[in-house]
Amino acid sequence: MSSAVGLASTSKNMGFDENKVDDKEGTPVSETNVTGSDHVVPVVEPETEDEDDEDVEGKIQLGPKCTLKELSEKDKEDESLRRWKEQLLGSVDINSAEETLDPEVKILSLAIKSPGRPDIFLLVPDAGNPKGPWFTLKEGSRYSLKFTFQVSNNIVSGLRYRNTVWKSGIKVDNTREMIGTFCPQSEPYTHEMPEETTPSGIFARGSYSAKTQFLDDDNRCYLGMTYTFDIRKEWQSTKN
């Protein structure tokens, strides 16, 4: 989402390189510290995108899909595998787990954090895309995206974040980040993206369009949105 905002010619901090891939592998399964314009710019996407060309290397392979109960019963005589499954499943109640192959991931909240100011909480739409400019960032400011998500039903493998940003119809950023593999649990997980800095200057200010997705190793999309946002001289006023 907001971890990709800006122009290649104005800010190297934003990493505005169309070939940029920020993949973090090996994220632990348990307890991961992951997280004012009045006009609308249409979301412009090219007819063909290279975003679906995923690098299959480094993906966590859990083997053929099976339910949590089936996974717990497999190869019980293998001590090392048993310890691995205990670490993977953590405190999951296998007896009450649903007999389903597909995990369910729900993005519960999204927030933009910036030092010295209140967080910007973004309402995740139940359906469709956010209307109008979804948020405003101040030029030259440090910020990061934090989100919480719930995993249920089964293990989600290779959950990742993908974000593409356009300005005036030109792609200016393509960000990917591996979040990790997670087992179902009652408590939500939290992930915070690396801190970024918005570009500054007259060419950096204005309206942007973006496409954000949360997917897994099977390319199942748990949240997909297209929206617009602004970069302005100042933060958007929070006064009523």
HELIX and SHEET records of a PDB file:
HELIX    1   1 LEU A   68  GLU A   73  1                                   6    
HELIX    2   2 GLU A   79  LEU A   89  1                                  11    
HELIX    3   3 ILE A   94  SER A   96  5                                   3    
SHEET    1   A 4 ILE A 120  LEU A 122  0                                        
SHEET    2   A 4 GLU A 104  LYS A 113 -1                                        
SHEET    3   A 4 ARG A 142  SER A 152 -1                                        
SHEET    4   A 4 TYR A 189  GLU A 192 -1                                        
SHEET    1   B 4 ILE A 120  LEU A 122  0                                        
SHEET    2   B 4 GLU A 104  LYS A 113 -1                                        
SHEET    3   B 4 ARG A 142  SER A 152 -1                                        
SHEET    4   B 4 GLU A 196  THR A 197 -1                                        
SHEET    1   C 5 PRO A 133  LYS A 138  0                                        
SHEET    2   C 5 CYS A 221  ARG A 232  1                                        
SHEET    3   C 5 GLY A 206  LEU A 215 -1                                        
SHEET    4   C 5 VAL A 156  LYS A 167 -1                                        
SHEET    5   C 5 ILE A 170  PHE A 182 -1                                        
END                                                                             
